[in-house]
Structures are given as structure tokens and as C-alpha cells.
Amino acid sequence: MDPVTISDLVIKFQETSQEFKTDYLIGQGAFGKVYKAHRKDNPTKFVAIKHMNSVREGMGIPQDAYREIKVLKEISRFPHENIVTLERVFMNPRGAGDAPGLSLVYDYAEHDLGEIIRH
């Protein structure tokens, strides 16, 4: 298989609210916030939306975000029940605050790896 290229990382300029309804905040960190959400056309299909506030006007996509997207897109080529899939990537006019940001939409997993390891 060919490696993932920048053209594979197509980013739509739209609000995630057009397609998803946010249910509640499930976590936050230095790069932004993660929300549990569901599809408006299928309320039983849950996703996790990671809003990253690391995009600055005129600066493009930060290298860390680019790497994460690239790795997740590559992994998505080989589905596995224990690995969440990156479904979509959006460029939002507003991120988790007032700054523009990337939104990464993942399959929703009830627990995270750190939580499982601790218990």
C-alpha cells in the first residue's frame, strides 16, 4: 500500500454542528477539548470529537496535529476492534474557544487505555 499523503488529509471547512450534536465534555488537555457526540441522522451512533485549538491564522496545520492525523489515517486502513478509527477531520472557524481549530471525529470508545491499565 502507498503511504498516506497530504492529499489524503482532506479537511472540510464547516462546523461539526452541521452533522453532529454534542452531548457533553469528556476530557480536555493542552491541545483542546474532547466531547461525546452523536450523529444528527443517527442518534444511536456515538462519536468522540476532539476540538484542537492549535490552528493559527496563516500558520497552517501544526506538525503535531498533522502527524496525529497521518498516523490515524494510516492505522484506519487496517481496522481492529481495539483501535478507534478516525472518521473525519474538519477545519472549524471556531475551535473549543474563540480560535479556529481542527476537529477530529473518532469512533466513540467507552473507556480509554489509561483507565483500563489503572484498573
N, C-alpha and C positions, 0 to 999 in steps of 0.2 A: 504494500500500500504506500501511496505517496504521503509525505509528511504534510501536516496542516500548514497552510499558507495564510497570509493576511487576508486574502480574498475569501477564505473560509469563515472569517470572523466578521461576517456581515452584521452591522449594527443598525437597527431601525431607530429613527428619531421619532419617538412617540412617548406618550405617558403610559406606564404599565397599567394605570387605572382604566384604560380603554378595554383591556382584555381580562384583567384580574381584579378581584375585590380583596383588599387587605383585611385579615381577621384580627391579628394582634402582633405586637413586637415579641420576638422570641430571643433576641440577643443583640448586642452591639459591641463594637470594638473601635479600634483606631481608624479603620477604613470606612466605617459606616454602620448601618443597621440591617438586621435580618428580620423579616416578617413572615408569618404564616399567612397564606392567602389561598384563595380558590378561584378557579376559572368562572367567569360570569356565565358562560354557556354550559357549565357542568359543575354545580356546587359541591359535588362529592369528590372532585379531583383537586387535591390539595398540592400546593407547591410552596417552596421557600423562595422568597425574593430578597436577594442581597443588594441593598442600595449602597453603592460606593460613592463617596463624595470626593474622590481623588482626581476628578477631571477639572482642569482649569482652562478657561477660555484661551484658545490659541496654543495650548500646550499639547494637545492630543491625548492619547491614552497612556497613562503611566506604565512603565515597564513591568512592574509587579502585577498590575491588572492584566496586561497583555499576556504575560507568562501563565497566569492562572487560567485565563480563558483558553489559551492554546493547549495547555495540558488537559483540561477538562474536555475540550472538543476531541482531542486525540483519544482519550480514555473512552469517550462515548461511542467510538467505533467498535468497541469490544464490550458490549453490555454484560454486567454481572450483578446479581441480586444484592450484593453487599456494597455496591458503589453507586452513589447517586449520580444521576445524569443531568448534565447542563442542557436545559431545553432551549433557552433563548437568551439573547443578550440585547438589551435596549440601551440607547442613549436617551436619558431623560433631560428635559430642560431644567428640571429641579431634581436634586437628589434627596437624601434624607434630611436636608436642611434647605438653605436657600441656594446653594451652589449647584451647578449642573452635575450630573453624575451618571455612572453606569449602573444598570440594574441587571443582575444575573438571576435567571429563573431556573431553579433546580427542582427535581422531584423532591417531595417532602419526605423526610425520614423522621420517625417519632423520637429517636434518640440519637445523640452524636457519639462518636467513637470515644471521646474523653470520658463521657458519662458511663459508658459500658465498661471501660477499663477500670474506672474507680470503684465499680461495684462488683 
